[in-house]
């Protein structure tokens, strides 16, 4: 426990990297569906193979598997990313209006939670603080 490190003052952001099977499908989900915008990318043989996506103050990276290294099973098992936002209910309405299959929002840990799963099985939750009772399900 000892001495205080200055390392924490140097770290600015954690950005998850999701390896994906089909970059085009993932971009439709993240960009067209969730509203992320691509700010950096690597194109190989005319195809986006890696990209950095931003939504508000959050970011994710996507990297397409090489064809000889695509796993046989779902890659997102056990991975969950939580995005803290101002209004998870508003995002639910926005996401579903864009054709995404968002789960019905519920209250957990004093937060409205709007759950989604991306094309590779990665679990995403958009959460905002609330005073509603735990386990309330949104009925809007």
WOTAZI-V605745 format. One record per residue. N is the residue number from 1. RES is the residue in three letters. SS is DSSP state (H for helix, E for strand, - for the rest). Layout:
n,res,ss
N,RES,SS
N,RES,SS
This chain:
n,res,ss
1,UNK,-
2,UNK,-
3,UNK,-
4,UNK,-
5,UNK,-
6,UNK,-
7,UNK,H
8,UNK,H
9,UNK,H
10,UNK,H
11,UNK,-
12,UNK,-
13,UNK,-
14,UNK,-
15,UNK,-
16,UNK,E
17,UNK,E
18,UNK,E
19,UNK,E
20,UNK,E
21,UNK,-
22,UNK,-
23,UNK,H
24,UNK,H
25,UNK,H
26,UNK,H
27,UNK,H
28,UNK,H
29,UNK,H
30,UNK,H
31,UNK,H
32,UNK,H
33,UNK,H
34,UNK,-
35,UNK,-
36,UNK,-
37,UNK,E
38,UNK,E
39,UNK,E
40,UNK,E
41,UNK,E
42,UNK,E
43,UNK,E
44,UNK,E
45,UNK,-
46,UNK,-
47,UNK,E
48,UNK,E
49,UNK,E
50,UNK,E
51,UNK,E
52,UNK,E
53,UNK,E
54,UNK,E
55,UNK,E
56,UNK,-
57,UNK,-
58,UNK,E
59,UNK,E
60,UNK,E
61,UNK,E
62,UNK,E
63,UNK,E
64,UNK,E
65,UNK,-
66,UNK,-
67,UNK,H
68,UNK,H
69,UNK,H
70,UNK,-
71,UNK,-
72,UNK,-
73,UNK,-
74,UNK,-
75,UNK,-
76,UNK,-
77,UNK,-
78,UNK,-
79,UNK,-
80,UNK,E
81,UNK,E
82,UNK,E
83,UNK,E
84,UNK,E
85,UNK,-
86,UNK,-
87,UNK,-
88,UNK,H
89,UNK,H
90,UNK,H
91,UNK,H
92,UNK,H
93,UNK,H
94,UNK,H
95,UNK,H
96,UNK,H
97,UNK,H
98,UNK,-
99,UNK,-
100,UNK,-
101,UNK,-
102,UNK,-
103,UNK,-
104,UNK,-
105,UNK,-
106,UNK,E
107,UNK,E
108,UNK,E
109,UNK,-
110,UNK,-
111,UNK,E
112,UNK,E
113,UNK,E
114,UNK,E
115,UNK,E
116,UNK,E
117,UNK,E
118,UNK,-
119,UNK,-
120,UNK,-
121,UNK,-
122,UNK,-
123,UNK,E
124,UNK,E
125,UNK,E
126,UNK,E
127,UNK,E
128,UNK,E
129,UNK,E
130,UNK,-
131,UNK,-
132,UNK,-
133,UNK,-
134,UNK,-
135,UNK,-
136,UNK,-
137,UNK,E
138,UNK,-
139,UNK,-
140,UNK,-
